[in-house]
Amino acid sequence: MRLKSIKLKHYRNYEQAQLKFDPYLNLIIGDNAQGKTNLLEAVYVSGFGKSFRTNKESELVGFNRDMAYVSIEIERDNHIVDRIEYRINHQSKKEFLINGINITKISELLGSINLILFYPDDLKLIKDSPVERRRFLNRELSHISKIYCGDIIEYNRILLQRNELLKKIQSSKDWYDMLDVYDEQLSEKGSRIIAKRMSFTEKLNRISHEIHSNLTESKENLTIQYVTTVKNLDNYDKIKGDLIDQLNKQREVDIRRGFTSVGPHRDDLDILVNDINIKSFGSQGQQRTAALSLKLSEIEIVKEEVGEYPILLLDDVMSELDIKRQRDLIYALKDVQTIVTTTDLKNLLDDYINNGKIIEIEHGSVLNT
């Protein structure tokens, strides 16, 4: 899969812009606050239906403008070209089209373009809270599985309703029997989510272990483990039964606290290097190398799942990596279309620069296309 071109109108600081991309390497260069990340964001929204930078989508609309418009063209490995368009107004109302056909649900958009974003905050994935690692799992799985996307949306809806019910029970036991209904629904969706996450984590562990070994010249062994309160993980039925049992056992605790204390919304990933949990005990270098291994693993997992490489967006990541890690990353990406933002080419390897298309951005304008 390749990103062929993009058009923007009234998107953040872009009045109007249009550019074509190299099928392999694109270097977006410019000073800070010129619009480099805005360009990557516009591409990202085309694939995920939302920004990775803000929840206020009205911010995507240019100053004193009514609506932002973005259109991208992608070419698949079978040479079929698709166009994805979207409009966002100041009320955050969105409209997406694929080849001119309106998309009514964001879940229908997922998978239309396979994207992986790597930006500085991803380097914190290892040491930040479990929320970030669950978000990582949900994002990647939703992008390769519309069924998972639907399950996680439905699970969160049921979870919210159960938590509201728990608060009602605090003041009136008349609502107590309703918990059976919600526990059944929550365990049904939750067990599917856990099973899918387990399968994904097994692939992530296998691929990242090999990548990390290459990055560290076989000096370190990376292990990724899915952490859940569910003990019996043999199959869907046993996961569901275990989850229902735990919800029943925790009922009184949940009622006192007013929230649901067990389920996939509380799970995490353990990331170990040489059997040591590097979330707490790893060096910064180990954490960055592990984060890099995870992102590179995503590329291979997408390739396995959908049959073609995704498009990789690197937002000012190179400056965070030393020359060795840059070289390792560049070598790993030789078959992947990559769009890189940077403020200064001197931070990059010469052979990397020479093989890429350089696109200069200044004040929301593309100086060369």
C-alpha positions in Angstrom: 0.0 0.0 0.0 1.2 3.5 -0.9 0.0 7.0 -0.3 0.1 8.7 -3.7 -1.1 12.2 -3.0 -3.0 14.5 -0.6 -5.0 17.7 -1.0 -5.9 20.0 1.9 -8.1 23.0 2.2 -8.5 25.1 5.3 -7.0 22.3 7.4 -5.3 23.9 10.5 -2.7 26.3 9.2 -3.0 25.1 5.6 -5.1 27.4 3.4 -4.7 25.1 0.4 -2.0 22.5 -0.4 -1.5 19.6 -2.7 1.5 17.3 -3.0 2.5 13.9 -4.3 4.6 11.3 -2.4 7.5 9.1 -3.2 6.5 5.4 -3.0 9.2 4.7 -0.4 10.7 7.6 1.5 9.4 11.1 2.1 11.2 13.7 4.3 9.0 16.6 5.5 11.4 19.3 6.7 10.7 22.7 8.3 11.0 24.6 11.5 8.8 24.0 14.5 5.1 25.2 14.2 5.2 25.3 10.4 2.7 22.5 9.8 4.7 19.3 9.5 2.8 17.4 12.1 -0.5 18.8 10.7 0.3 17.1 7.5 0.8 13.7 9.1 -2.3 14.3 11.2 -4.4 14.9 8.1 -3.3 11.6 6.7 -3.9 9.8 10.1 -7.5 11.1 10.3 -8.1 9.6 6.9 -7.4 6.2 8.3 -8.6 6.4 11.9 -11.4 9.0 11.7 -9.9 11.0 14.5 -6.8 12.9 15.5 -3.9 11.5 17.5 -3.3 15.0 19.0 -6.7 16.3 20.2 -10.2 15.3 21.0 -11.5 18.7 20.0 -11.9 18.1 16.3 -13.0 21.7 15.7 -9.3 22.5 16.1 -8.6 20.9 12.7 -10.6 23.6 11.0 -8.5 26.6 9.9 -8.8 29.9 11.7 -12.0 31.9 10.6 -13.0 29.0 8.3 -16.2 27.1 8.3 -14.9 23.7 7.3 -11.7 21.7 6.7 -11.4 19.4 3.7 -8.8 16.6 3.0 -8.5 14.2 0.1 -6.0 11.4 -0.2 -5.3 8.8 -2.9 -3.8 5.4 -2.0 -2.6 2.7 -4.3 -2.8 -0.9 -3.1 -0.4 -3.6 -4.1 -2.9 -4.8 -6.7 -2.6 -1.3 -8.3 -6.2 -0.4 -7.4 -6.3 3.3 -6.5 -8.8 4.5 -3.8 -9.7 8.0 -2.7 -10.6 8.9 0.8 -12.2 12.3 1.5 -13.4 14.0 4.7 -14.9 17.3 5.9 -15.0 18.6 9.4 -16.8 21.7 10.6 -16.5 23.9 13.7 -19.1 21.8 15.4 -16.9 18.8 15.0 -19.4 17.2 12.6 -17.6 14.9 10.2 -18.3 13.4 6.8 -16.2 10.7 5.3 -16.3 9.3 1.7 -14.5 6.4 0.1 -14.5 6.6 -3.7 -17.4 9.0 -3.4 -19.5 6.8 -1.2 -20.5 8.2 2.2 -19.4 6.3 5.3 -21.9 6.5 8.1 -19.8 4.8 10.8 -16.1 5.3 11.7 -15.8 1.5 12.0 -16.5 1.2 8.3 -13.5 3.5 7.7 -11.0 1.4 9.6 -8.9 -0.8 7.4 -9.5 1.3 4.3 -6.0 2.5 4.7 -3.4 0.8 6.8 -1.3 3.3 8.8 1.1 3.1 11.7 2.1 6.3 13.5 5.3 6.6 15.5 5.8 9.8 17.4 7.8 10.9 20.5 5.0 10.0 23.0 5.3 6.4 21.7 8.7 6.2 23.4 6.8 6.6 26.7 4.6 3.6 25.9 6.8 1.4 28.0 6.9 3.4 31.2 3.5 5.2 31.1 0.3 4.0 32.8 -1.6 0.8 31.7 -4.1 3.1 30.0 -1.6 3.9 27.3 -0.8 0.2 26.7 -4.5 -0.6 26.5 -5.0 2.2 24.1 -2.1 0.8 22.0 -3.8 -2.6 21.9 -7.3 -1.2 21.1 -5.9 1.1 18.3 -4.0 -1.6 16.5 -6.6 -4.3 16.9 -9.4 -2.0 15.8 -7.5 -1.1 12.7 -7.0 -4.8 11.6 -10.3 -6.1 12.8 -13.7 -4.4 12.5 -15.2 -7.1 14.7 -12.8 -6.1 17.5 -13.6 -2.4 16.9 -17.3 -3.2 17.3 -16.7 -5.3 20.4 -14.7 -2.6 22.2 -17.2 0.1 21.4 -20.0 -2.1 22.7 -18.0 -3.2 25.8 -17.3 0.4 26.8 -21.0 1.3 26.4 -22.1 -1.6 28.6 -19.3 -0.8 31.1 -20.6 2.8 31.4 -24.1 1.6 32.0 -23.0 -0.9 34.7 -21.0 1.7 36.5 -24.1 4.0 36.5 -26.1 1.1 37.9 -23.6 0.5 40.7 -24.1 4.1 41.8 -27.9 3.7 41.8 -27.6 0.5 44.0 -25.7 2.5 46.6 -28.9 4.4 47.3 -31.4 1.7 46.5 -31.1 -2.1 46.4 -34.1 -2.3 44.1 -31.7 -2.2 41.2 -29.5 -5.0 42.4 -31.0 -7.8 40.2 -30.2 -5.8 37.1 -26.5 -6.6 37.6 -27.1 -10.1 36.3 -28.1 -8.7 32.9 -25.1 -6.4 32.6 -22.6 -9.0 33.9 -23.7 -11.4 31.2 -23.4 -8.8 28.5 -20.1 -7.5 29.8 -18.5 -10.9 30.1 -19.7 -11.9 26.6 -18.0 -8.9 25.0 -15.1 -8.8 27.4 -14.2 -12.5 26.8 -14.0 -11.8 23.1 -11.8 -8.8 23.6 -9.4 -10.7 25.9 -9.2 -13.7 23.5 -8.3 -11.3 20.6 -5.8 -9.4 22.7 -4.2 -12.7 23.8 -3.8 -13.8 20.2 -2.4 -10.4 19.2 0.0 -10.4 22.1 1.4 -13.8 21.1 2.1 -12.5 17.6 3.6 -9.3 19.1 5.8 -11.3 21.4 7.1 -13.6 18.7 7.9 -10.8 16.2 9.2 -8.2 18.6 11.5 -10.8 20.3 13.2 -11.4 16.9 13.4 -7.7 16.1 14.7 -6.7 19.5 17.3 -9.4 19.4 18.6 -8.0 16.1 18.6 -4.4 17.4 20.6 -5.4 20.5 22.9 -7.9 18.7 21.4 -10.8 20.6 22.4 -9.2 24.0 18.8 -8.8 25.2 15.7 -10.9 25.1 12.4 -9.0 24.9 9.2 -10.7 26.2 5.7 -9.3 25.9 3.0 -10.8 28.1 -0.7 -10.0 28.4 -1.7 -9.4 32.0 -5.3 -10.1 33.0 -7.2 -11.2 36.1 -8.8 -14.0 34.2 -7.0 -17.2 35.1 -8.5 -19.8 32.7 -7.6 -18.7 29.2 -8.0 -22.0 27.3 -11.0 -20.9 25.2 -13.7 -18.4 24.8 -16.3 -20.2 27.0 -13.8 -20.6 29.9 -12.7 -17.0 29.7 -16.4 -15.9 29.8 -17.2 -18.2 32.7 -14.1 -17.0 34.7 -15.0 -13.3 34.0 -18.6 -13.8 35.2 -17.3 -15.5 38.4 -15.0 -12.5 39.0 -17.7 -10.0 38.4 -20.0 -11.8 40.9 -17.2 -12.0 43.6 -16.4 -8.3 43.2 -20.0 -7.1 43.3 -20.0 -5.7 46.8 -16.6 -4.1 46.3 -17.8 -2.6 43.0 -21.0 -1.2 44.6 -19.0 0.5 47.4 -16.6 2.0 44.9 -19.1 2.8 42.2 -17.1 1.3 39.3 -16.3 -2.1 37.8 -13.0 -3.4 39.1 -12.4 -6.5 36.8 -12.4 -6.9 33.0 -10.3 -6.1 30.0 -10.6 -2.4 30.8 -8.2 -3.1 33.7 -5.7 -5.3 31.9 -2.1 -4.5 30.9 1.0 -5.6 29.1 4.2 -6.7 30.9 7.3 -5.8 28.9 10.4 -7.7 30.1 14.0 -7.5 29.0 16.1 -10.5 30.2 13.1 -11.3 32.5 13.2 -7.9 34.2 10.2 -5.6 33.9 11.6 -2.5 32.2 8.5 -0.3 33.0 10.0 0.2 36.4 13.6 -1.0 36.2 14.7 -0.5 32.6 17.1 2.2 31.5 15.9 4.9 29.1 17.9 3.2 26.3 16.2 -0.1 27.0 12.8 1.5 27.1 13.3 3.3 23.8 14.7 0.1 22.1 11.7 -1.9 23.3 9.3 0.8 22.1 11.0 0.8 18.7 10.7 -3.0 18.6 7.0 -2.8 19.3 6.4 -0.3 16.5 8.4 -2.3 14.0 6.4 -5.4 15.1 3.2 -3.6 14.3 4.4 -3.3 10.7 4.9 -7.0 10.3 1.7 -7.9 12.1 -0.3 -5.7 9.7 1.5 -7.4 6.8 0.6 -10.8 8.1 -3.1 -9.8 8.7 -3.9 -7.9 5.5 -1.3 -9.1 3.1 0.5 -5.8 2.4 2.7 -3.4 4.3 1.1 -0.3 6.0 2.2 3.3 5.5 4.5 4.5 8.3 4.3 8.0 9.7 7.3 9.1 11.8 6.7 12.4 13.5 10.1 13.9 14.7 11.2 10.5 16.0 14.7 10.4 14.4 16.0 13.2 16.6 15.1 11.0 19.6 17.2 8.1 18.4 21.0 7.8 18.3 22.8 7.0 15.0 22.8 3.2 15.6 19.0 3.1 16.3 18.4 5.4 13.3 20.4 2.9 11.1 18.5 -0.1 12.5 15.2 1.6 11.9 16.1 2.7 8.3 17.2 -0.8 7.4 14.0 -2.3 8.8 11.9 0.1 6.7 13.4 -0.5 3.3 10.2 -2.1 2.0 7.7 0.3 3.7 6.5 3.7 2.5 7.6 6.1 5.2 6.8 9.8 5.8 9.2 11.4 8.2 9.0 14.9 9.7 12.2 16.6 10.9 13.4 20.1 11.7 17.0 19.4 10.5 18.4 17.0 8.0 21.8 17.0 9.8 20.2 14.5 12.4 19.7 12.0 9.6 22.1 9.6 7.8 23.4 10.8 4.5 22.3 7.7 2.6 18.8 8.1 4.1 18.5 11.7 2.8 19.9 10.8 -0.7 17.2 8.1 -1.2 14.3 10.2 -0.1 12.0 12.9 -1.5 12.5 16.1 0.4 9.4 18.2 1.0 9.8 21.6 2.6 7.0 23.1 4.7 6.8 26.8 5.7 3.8 28.5 7.4 1.4 25.9 6.1 2.7 26.0 2.6 4.4 23.3 0.6 7.5 24.9 -1.0 8.1 22.0 -3.4 5.9 19.1 -4.5 
